[in-house]
Amino acid sequence: MPAMKLHFTKMHGLGNDFVVIDAVRQPVTLSPEQIRHLACRRLGVGCDQVLLAAPAQSPAADFRYRIFNADGSEAETCGNGARCFARFVHERGLTDKRDLVLETLARPLRTTLLENGQVRVDMGVPRFEPAEVPFLAPAAASSYSLAVGEETVEISVLALGNPHAVLLVEDVEQAPVARLGPAIGAHERFPRGVNVGFLQVVDEHHGRLRVYERGSGETLACGSGACAAAVAGIRRRLLRSPVEIRLPGGPLSIQWSGAGHSVMMTGPATFVFEGTITL
């Protein structure tokens, strides 16, 4: 394969960092090996995910939003990435619209670029049926017991573009993220894997969260994970909307009015630097 020179932009949403590539003005086809190289923090640019801004395939959408994890796998959606994507296409002159519809593997995402530079994302309606996550269970429930090695943990399970499992913890700083994150993430009851959130409820409008993401490991922030944690807490009557979820990288504002309603997430999107790389 001949060498390819790519222009890229490095961005982050609360420390969840991305290599963002304009695939509208330049032809881009990346192999899993090239994505892993881009994401490598020693040999490439370094990021949690690589994002491609590509032409929409549907006339109802403005752009196609593709998300690749650091291991080269393609993700269904990414909330922090969606905020960065919305700022990127607007400030790079790919659109002058502040309200966008983005195609993803999961479902269209609607984003709004606010006057203060923050971005609001309509993350869609949460899905709780096990088959829609997917999660192997006989029926939907607000929580499930999951055997992990020699211990059993209680988790909430839902799909919000990506599959999510949420555990309640007393102290998020002491949560066994490194041990339970990969074990639950690859558990046989999650056929396509799962993002694992460790939620500490501070009060009814505030929570603290750490997330172990499929294909990337623990990240400083996970937008869809923050939404999933807020929804899980509200369903279990531990939280009330609006909820501020504070991640290691900073806070996100989450609003959810209950079953059948979309989850709305608002937070920052930050430019870091630009460059070119030859792959």
C-alpha positions in Angstrom: 0.0 0.0 0.0 1.5 3.4 -1.0 2.3 5.9 1.7 -0.5 8.4 2.5 -0.1 11.9 4.0 -3.0 12.9 6.2 -3.8 16.3 7.7 -5.4 15.9 11.2 -6.6 17.9 14.1 -6.1 16.8 17.7 -9.1 17.6 20.0 -10.5 16.5 23.3 -13.7 16.6 25.3 -12.8 16.7 29.0 -9.6 14.8 28.3 -11.2 12.1 26.2 -8.9 12.8 23.2 -9.4 12.4 19.5 -7.5 12.5 16.2 -10.1 14.1 13.9 -9.7 13.8 10.1 -11.5 15.6 7.3 -12.6 12.8 4.9 -14.8 15.3 3.0 -12.0 17.3 1.4 -9.4 14.5 1.2 -10.0 10.8 0.4 -9.3 8.7 3.4 -9.3 4.9 3.8 -7.8 3.7 7.0 -6.9 0.1 7.9 -7.2 -1.1 11.5 -3.3 -1.2 11.6 -3.2 2.5 10.5 -5.7 3.4 13.1 -3.7 1.7 15.8 -0.6 3.5 14.7 -2.4 6.9 14.7 -3.7 6.2 18.2 -0.4 5.0 19.6 0.9 7.6 22.1 4.6 6.6 21.5 4.8 6.0 17.8 1.8 7.9 16.4 -0.2 11.0 17.4 -1.9 9.4 20.4 -5.7 9.4 21.1 -8.5 7.4 22.6 -10.4 7.4 19.3 -9.9 8.4 15.7 -12.9 10.3 14.2 -13.6 10.7 10.5 -15.8 13.5 9.1 -17.1 12.0 5.9 -19.9 12.9 3.4 -23.4 11.8 4.5 -24.8 8.7 2.9 -28.4 9.8 3.7 -30.0 13.0 2.4 -31.5 13.5 5.9 -28.0 13.9 7.5 -25.3 16.5 7.2 -22.2 14.3 7.8 -21.3 10.7 8.3 -19.6 10.5 11.7 -17.3 7.4 12.0 -15.5 6.5 15.3 -12.6 4.1 15.6 -11.3 2.9 18.9 -7.6 2.8 19.7 -7.5 -0.9 18.9 -8.8 -0.3 15.4 -12.4 -1.5 16.0 -15.3 0.8 14.9 -17.6 2.1 17.6 -21.3 2.8 17.3 -21.2 6.2 18.8 -19.2 8.6 21.0 -20.7 11.5 22.9 -17.5 13.4 23.6 -16.4 12.8 20.1 -19.8 14.2 18.7 -19.2 17.5 20.5 -15.7 17.7 19.0 -17.0 16.7 15.6 -19.6 19.5 15.7 -17.0 22.1 16.5 -14.6 20.7 14.0 -16.8 20.8 10.9 -18.1 24.2 11.8 -14.8 25.9 12.5 -13.0 24.2 9.6 -15.6 25.7 7.2 -17.2 22.4 6.2 -20.6 23.8 7.2 -22.1 27.1 8.6 -24.9 25.3 10.3 -24.9 25.2 14.1 -27.5 22.4 14.3 -26.4 19.2 12.6 -27.6 15.6 12.0 -24.8 13.1 12.1 -25.0 9.5 10.8 -23.4 6.9 13.0 -23.4 3.1 13.1 -26.1 3.3 15.8 -28.6 6.0 14.9 -28.5 9.7 13.8 -27.1 12.1 16.4 -28.3 15.7 16.6 -25.8 18.3 17.8 -26.2 22.0 18.6 -23.2 24.3 18.7 -24.0 26.9 21.5 -22.8 30.5 21.5 -20.5 29.8 24.4 -18.6 27.2 22.4 -20.1 24.3 24.3 -22.1 21.6 22.4 -25.4 20.0 23.2 -26.0 16.5 21.9 -29.3 14.6 21.6 -28.0 11.1 22.5 -31.3 9.5 21.7 -33.7 7.3 23.7 -32.1 4.7 26.0 -32.9 1.1 25.3 -33.3 -1.3 28.1 -34.4 -4.6 26.4 -31.5 -7.0 26.8 -31.6 -8.0 23.1 -31.1 -4.4 22.1 -28.0 -3.9 24.2 -27.1 -6.8 23.5 -27.1 -8.5 26.9 -28.0 -12.1 27.7 -30.9 -12.0 30.2 -34.4 -13.4 30.2 -36.2 -10.0 30.7 -35.5 -6.3 31.2 -34.8 -5.2 34.8 -33.5 -2.1 36.5 -30.4 -4.1 37.7 -28.9 -7.5 37.2 -26.6 -9.8 39.2 -23.4 -10.7 37.2 -21.0 -13.3 38.2 -17.4 -12.1 37.6 -14.8 -14.7 38.5 -15.5 -15.6 42.2 -17.6 -12.5 43.0 -21.0 -11.2 42.0 -21.7 -7.6 41.2 -24.9 -5.7 40.6 -25.1 -3.8 37.4 -27.6 -1.6 35.4 -27.5 -2.4 31.7 -28.7 -0.2 28.8 -27.9 0.8 25.2 -27.3 4.4 24.3 -25.8 4.0 20.9 -23.1 1.9 22.7 -23.8 -0.9 25.2 -23.2 0.2 28.8 -23.0 -1.5 32.2 -23.1 0.7 35.3 -22.0 -0.3 38.8 -22.6 1.7 42.0 -19.6 2.3 44.1 -19.0 4.0 47.5 -15.9 5.8 46.4 -15.1 6.3 42.7 -11.4 6.9 43.5 -11.1 3.4 45.1 -13.3 1.6 42.5 -11.7 -1.5 41.0 -11.8 -0.1 37.5 -8.5 -1.8 36.3 -9.7 -5.2 37.6 -13.5 -5.3 36.9 -13.5 -3.0 33.9 -11.9 -5.5 31.4 -13.5 -8.5 33.1 -17.1 -7.1 32.7 -16.2 -5.5 29.3 -15.4 -8.9 27.8 -18.0 -10.9 29.8 -19.8 -13.7 27.9 -23.2 -12.2 28.6 -22.3 -9.1 26.5 -21.8 -10.6 23.0 -20.4 -7.4 21.5 -18.6 -6.2 24.7 -19.7 -3.3 26.9 -18.5 0.0 28.3 -18.3 -0.2 32.1 -19.1 2.7 34.3 -18.3 3.0 38.0 -20.8 5.5 39.5 -20.6 7.2 42.9 -23.8 9.1 43.8 -22.9 12.3 45.6 -26.5 13.7 45.9 -29.6 13.6 43.8 -28.2 16.0 41.2 -24.5 15.0 41.3 -22.5 11.9 40.5 -18.9 11.0 40.0 -17.9 8.5 37.4 -15.0 6.5 35.9 -15.4 4.5 32.7 -13.6 1.6 31.2 -14.3 1.8 27.4 -14.4 -1.1 24.9 -11.3 -1.0 22.7 -9.7 2.0 24.6 -9.4 1.1 28.3 -10.1 3.7 31.0 -10.5 7.2 29.6 -10.6 10.7 31.3 -14.2 11.1 30.1 -16.9 9.1 28.3 -20.0 11.1 27.1 -22.3 8.2 26.4 -21.0 6.6 29.6 -22.0 9.7 31.6 -25.4 9.7 30.0 -25.8 6.0 30.8 -24.8 6.5 34.4 -27.3 9.4 34.8 -30.1 7.3 33.3 -29.2 4.3 35.5 -29.2 6.5 38.6 -32.5 8.1 37.7 -34.2 4.7 37.0 -33.0 3.5 40.4 -34.4 6.7 42.1 -30.9 7.7 43.3 -30.6 10.7 40.9 -32.9 13.4 39.6 -32.6 15.3 36.3 -30.7 17.5 35.6 -27.6 15.6 36.7 -24.0 16.8 36.7 -21.7 13.8 36.2 -18.1 14.6 37.1 -15.5 12.5 35.3 -11.8 12.6 35.8 -11.6 15.1 33.0 -14.4 17.4 34.2 -18.2 17.7 34.4 -21.0 17.0 31.9 -24.6 18.2 32.2 -27.2 15.5 31.6 -30.9 15.9 31.3 -33.4 13.0 30.9 -37.2 13.2 31.5 -37.7 9.4 31.7 -38.8 6.5 29.6 -39.4 7.3 25.9 -37.4 10.6 26.1 -34.0 11.4 24.6 -31.0 12.0 26.8 -29.5 15.5 26.3 -25.8 16.0 27.1 -24.0 19.4 27.2 -20.2 19.9 27.5 -17.1 21.4 26.0 -15.0 20.5 22.9 -11.4 21.7 22.8 -8.9 22.1 19.9 -5.3 21.1 20.9 -3.2 21.2 17.7 -3.0 20.4 14.0 -0.5 18.4 12.0 0.2 16.0 9.2 1.3 12.4 9.4 2.5 9.9 6.8 1.0 6.5 7.1 
